[in-house]
Amino acid sequence: MSTTQGVRHAIDHATPADRTPVTLHADALESTAPEYLRDLKFELANEDYLPAELVVDADFPEDSSLSTQAEADRLRTYVRAAAFLGVGTLRVDVASVADETKVRPALDACAERARRDGVRFTVDGPISLT
């Protein structure tokens, strides 16, 4: 069975949940530590909230492989957080990009990591994924 058929089959047998989808903002998270995320996930469920999207601000203002890698590493921590929380989409809002040839592969790698973790990875701003 293809993934599309699997999704369709799962949805055909689903029932509506009485939970409110919410978009979480990375800057509002106190931590990405598993202990904190576990408690947050429990409290969101306890209040009937469903974390549907996590939004992270990113910036690549320097033409430097090291700073690009550091920002990509930070984004990967949010990929893990999104997967842990059961968030469907991680949206990265990029403010600036000094060198697309350095940033695009880093974002593509983050997107691949997110896909492997079951999280949709989107980018808004002056750069797009390949």
N, C-alpha and C positions, 0 to 999 in steps of 0.2 A: 504494500500500500504506500503510495507516495505521501509526502508530508502534507501536500495540499488536500489530498483525500482524507488524511488523518485528522487534519484540522476541521474539515467539513463534517466528518463523522462525529468528532468530539462536540462541535457546536450543535449539531442536530440532536444530540442527547443531553445537552446542557439545560440547566434551569437558571433563570435570572437570580442573581444574588442581590440581597438588600444591603449593599455596601456602597459608599460614596467614593468614586475615584478621585484621587488627589494627585497634584503635581508637587513633588518635593524639590526644594532648592538646596543644592549642595552646601551653600554658605550658611544654611540654617541647621545643618547637621552638626552636632557637637563633636562627633568623631566618626571614623570609619572602622573602629575596632569592633570585632565580632560581638563582644559583650554589650556594647551600646546598641548596635544594630539589632541584636536579638530582642532587647528590651523595647526598642522603638517599634519593631515589627509587631510585638505582642500588644503594645499600647494602641497602635493604629488599628489592629484587628479588634481590640476590645472596645474601641470607639466607633466601630463599623466603617473604617476608612480602608480603601484599597489603594496602595501606592501604585499608580499607573505610569508615572513618568518621573524621572529624576533629571533636573536641569543643572548643568555645570558650566560656569564661565571659564573660558580658557583664553590665553593670550600668548602669542609667539612673536614678541616685538624685536627679538634679537636674531641676527644672522649667525647663530651659533648652534652647532650640533649638540653641545652639552646642555644648553638651556632648553632646546627642543626636546631632548631626551628626558630632562627633568619634568617638563610639563606633561609629556606623554606618560611618564611613570605616575604622575599625580592623577591623570585621567583614568589609568588602569585601576587605581584604588577605588575610584567611583564605579567602574565596571563591576568590580567584585562586590561593592556595596549594593549596587542595583540588583545583581543576581541574588545576593543574600536576602534582600528585602522582597524579592519577587516582582520587582518593577519590570514592566514590559519594554519601556523605551528609555534610553539614556540620550538626552539631547545636549549637545555641546554647543554653546554659544561662543563663537570665536570673535574676539575683539579686533585683533590685528595679526598679520602674518608677514614677517620680514622676508622669508625665503620659502616659497611654495615647494621647491624641490627637496627641502629638508622636512617640512611639516606634513606634506601629503602622505609620504610613506609611514610616518609616525601615526597619523590618524587612521590610515588604512589598517595598520597593525592593531590599533585599539579596537577598530570595528570588527576585525576578525576575532579578536579575543572575546568581544561582547557576543558575537554570533555563537561561538563555541559555548559560552555561558548562558545562552538562551535569551539574550537581551538585544533588542533592536538598537542600533547606534546611529544617530543622525547628527548632522553638523549644520549649523546656521552661521552665516557670516561670509567673510571674503574668500573662503575656500570651500571646496566640496570634496567628497570622497571620489575615488576612481571607480 
